[in-house]
Amino acid sequence: MDVKITEPSLPFPGSIQDTPGGGIVLSKLDDVINWARSNSVWPLTFATSCCGIEMMSAASAKYDFSRFGFEVARATPRQADVIIIAGTIVNKMAPVLKRLYDQMPDPKYVIAMGACAISGGPFFYNTYSVVKGADHIIPVDVYIAGCPPRPEALLHALITLQEKIRSGLTRDQIRAQFSEDGK
Amino acid sequence: MGNDELLEKLKELFPDASIEQGNDWPELLFEHAQVADGKFLEVVQTLKSTNEFLFNYLFCETCVDWKTHFNMVYHLESTQYRHSMVLKVKLNHEQPSIDSLSFVYRTAEMHEREIFDLFGIVFTGHPNLKRIILTEDWVGHPLRKDYDDPINMIKL
């Protein structure tokens, strides 16, 4: 399968045919939609522990994820496109997380930030209350390692998510592509 | 009142309890039998209302599981004299129960619900003794050393 992932250096998917007095843009509607979507991914304000502090740092002036189109964190899932699971998910929080995810409008994306959201992290052993990985509850698009990850790592994850959105592939297609490449 | 003076007064008042100077404050330890049948409330009322003590502030209430027994730990302070003390009661492990302090210190009401939830200590006279953190249908008390949950816990 020949899939072209839009490079960051290629801001608009498609080609421009020069004609006298201007030009014609040739592209696919899907590509244009994905390109637009990837540049406006509003996160949900959802932080359950210390990763939330790093997320706030990534949102504030020093790192400022608005520069990449993550414009502003929304306090309601109905206006959010991506949920950054920033922290430990305990059994009592699990139904809440599921409900928040269900309330988000499609298309929606999930980033698992930090060790707790990936696998339970430091709370993997000998605990009765922690969910061993947020992907037991909702599907995750991008995982970031770290305890907590630095804001740069979160930015990297967000940009990775943008690339994933621009590729326009479903989860199954990406998995098939990876298995073809023998990765 | 300074710690040394407090220690002497407490020894005078409770000759049968074991009293020692802890790291920070005097520590008063009772066996459960010594404070059974409502005597515990009398002890606490004495500490709260005697003019030279006036321990009118319960700033911490917790429990320790020593496997053979439980220790209830109460940290008391006087907002007037700014002195503090620790009150401990040893409870047996089979059927741990003690008088509730929720009518002496209102703050104890929530603390005792939490201790009941996580340690399973029964507070007699508590107005609303039910689980506060865990779900109502939870089985067991997770902060006990012998707690086991084969479904949710992965043992290392």
Interface residues (C-beta under 8 A of the other chain):
Chain A: N91 K92 F124 Y125 N126 T127 Y128 S129 K132
Chain B: T135 P142 Y147 D149 N152 M153 I154 K155 L156
